Structures are given as C-alpha cells and as structure tokens.
Amino acid sequence: MKRLLTNAILFIAILGGVSAGVFVHSAQALSMGPNSSSHFAAADPLKSSKDNVCSGVALTGASCSTSSGGITRIIRTVISILSLIVGVAAVVMIIVGGLKYITSGGDSNSVSSAKNTIIYAVVGLVIVALAQAIVHFVLDKVK
C-alpha cells in the first residue's frame, strides 16, 4: 500500500509539472510573438539606455513604438494570461483529485468524487486550449 501511494504521488507530481510546463511555455511563446528568435538578450553598453529598455520590452512581445497593434494585442495578452491562470488551476485540481482518489480508501462515493474532479479538470484544460486557439484564429483573420 505504501508503494502504491508513493507511486501515485510521484505520477501526479510528474503530470502536474509537465502540464504546468506546457502552459507556461505556450503562454511565453504567445507573448514572445512569431518574430522573436531569442528569449534572452544581454544589455549592450554601447546602446542608449532607451534602446536597452526597448530590447528588454521586446522580449515580452511588446514594442516601444507608439503603434503597438491596438486592441488585438491587448486581447491576445489577456487571453494568454487567463489561459495560464486557468491551466495552473486545472493542474492543481488534477492533483487534488488524485490525492482524493488515493485517500478514498475504497469508498465508492469518494472514488466517484475524485474521478469527477479529475475529469472536470481535464475537460477544463481542453476547453481553455480550444478557446485560446479560436480567439487567436479569429484575431489573425481580423488583422
């Protein structure tokens, strides 16, 4: 029983870490934009401080110019942030559901409650991924 509990906790921890990593990476990739080639840039002492700040701002996917893309840029950023928050919440709920499943002790009500928690969390992840894809598709067509 102790080995089963240890293996289940390890599996849930690995699943949670992988899922969180996927959402963090997708949110970073969305905020970086398609034209970004590097995640990190060193400050160049020969550039002006404004140029250094602008190169740092460019890492977030934004720009220092006055024409920043308007409302579509804001919508993309908001959707990315909300997707990240919901993704992390869903991963936490998967872990909670797994812990409920492990500690259910064979009680059918507790087992079904744990399974429902896991299923609803996975459905939430799928809905968030599809919603993000639809919003980005629509915003690409609007441009």
C-alpha positions in Angstrom: 0.0 0.0 0.0 2.8 2.4 0.9 4.5 1.7 -2.5 1.2 2.3 -4.3 0.8 5.6 -2.5 4.3 6.7 -3.3 4.0 5.8 -7.0 0.6 7.6 -7.3 2.0 10.8 -5.7 5.1 10.6 -8.0 2.8 10.2 -11.0 0.6 13.1 -10.0 3.6 15.3 -9.4 5.1 14.5 -12.8 1.8 15.0 -14.5 1.3 18.4 -12.8 4.9 19.5 -13.6 4.5 18.6 -17.3 1.1 20.2 -17.6 2.3 23.4 -15.9 5.4 23.5 -18.1 3.3 23.2 -21.3 1.0 26.1 -20.3 3.9 28.3 -19.1 5.8 27.6 -22.4 2.7 28.2 -24.5 2.0 31.5 -22.7 5.6 32.6 -23.1 5.6 31.6 -26.8 2.4 33.5 -27.4 3.7 36.6 -25.7 7.0 36.4 -27.5 5.5 36.6 -30.9 6.5 34.8 -34.1 9.4 37.1 -35.0 11.3 36.6 -31.7 14.4 34.5 -32.0 15.9 34.7 -28.6 14.5 34.5 -25.1 17.3 36.4 -23.5 19.3 39.4 -24.6 22.3 40.9 -22.9 22.4 44.7 -22.4 24.8 46.4 -24.8 26.8 49.1 -23.1 27.2 51.0 -26.4 23.5 51.4 -26.9 21.5 54.1 -25.2 19.5 53.2 -22.2 16.3 53.6 -24.1 17.5 51.1 -26.7 18.4 48.7 -23.9 14.9 49.1 -22.3 13.3 48.6 -25.7 15.2 45.4 -26.3 14.0 44.2 -22.9 10.5 45.2 -23.7 10.7 43.3 -27.0 11.3 40.1 -25.0 7.8 40.3 -23.7 6.4 40.6 -27.2 5.6 44.3 -26.9 7.4 47.2 -28.6 8.5 50.7 -27.8 6.8 52.2 -30.8 3.5 54.1 -30.5 1.6 51.7 -32.8 1.5 48.6 -30.7 -1.2 46.7 -32.5 -4.1 48.1 -30.6 -7.0 46.1 -29.2 -5.9 42.8 -30.8 -2.6 42.9 -28.9 -4.5 43.6 -25.6 -6.9 40.7 -26.3 -4.1 38.3 -27.1 -2.3 39.2 -23.8 -5.4 38.9 -21.7 -6.3 35.6 -23.2 -2.8 34.3 -22.7 -2.8 35.4 -19.0 -6.3 33.9 -18.4 -5.3 30.7 -20.1 -2.2 30.4 -17.9 -4.2 31.0 -14.7 -6.9 28.5 -15.7 -4.3 26.0 -16.8 -2.5 26.2 -13.4 -5.8 25.9 -11.6 -6.7 22.8 -13.6 -3.4 21.2 -12.9 -3.9 21.9 -9.2 -7.4 20.3 -9.4 -6.0 17.3 -11.1 -3.5 16.9 -8.2 -6.3 17.4 -5.7 -8.4 14.8 -7.5 -5.5 12.4 -7.5 -5.0 12.8 -3.8 -8.7 12.3 -3.2 -8.5 9.2 -5.2 -5.6 7.8 -3.3 -7.1 8.6 0.1 -10.6 7.4 -0.8 -10.0 4.0 0.9 -12.3 2.2 -1.5 -15.3 4.2 -0.6 -17.4 4.4 -3.8 -18.6 7.9 -3.2 -15.1 9.2 -2.6 -13.8 7.4 -5.6 -16.5 8.8 -7.9 -16.0 12.3 -6.4 -12.2 12.1 -7.1 -12.8 10.8 -10.7 -15.3 13.6 -11.4 -12.7 16.2 -10.1 -10.1 14.8 -12.5 -12.5 14.6 -15.4 -13.7 18.1 -14.9 -10.2 19.5 -14.7 -9.1 17.7 -17.9 -12.3 19.0 -19.7 -11.4 22.5 -18.4 -7.9 22.2 -19.9 -9.4 21.1 -23.2 -11.9 24.0 -23.2 -9.2 26.5 -22.4 -6.9 25.2 -25.2 -9.7 25.3 -27.7 -10.9 28.8 -26.6 -7.4 30.1 -26.9 -7.0 28.6 -30.4 -10.3 30.0 -31.6 -9.6 33.5 -30.2 -6.1 33.6 -31.9 -7.6 32.3 -35.1 -10.3 35.0 -35.2 -7.8 37.7 -34.3 -5.5 36.6 -37.1 -8.4 36.8 -39.5 -9.3 40.3 -38.3 -5.9 41.8 -39.0 
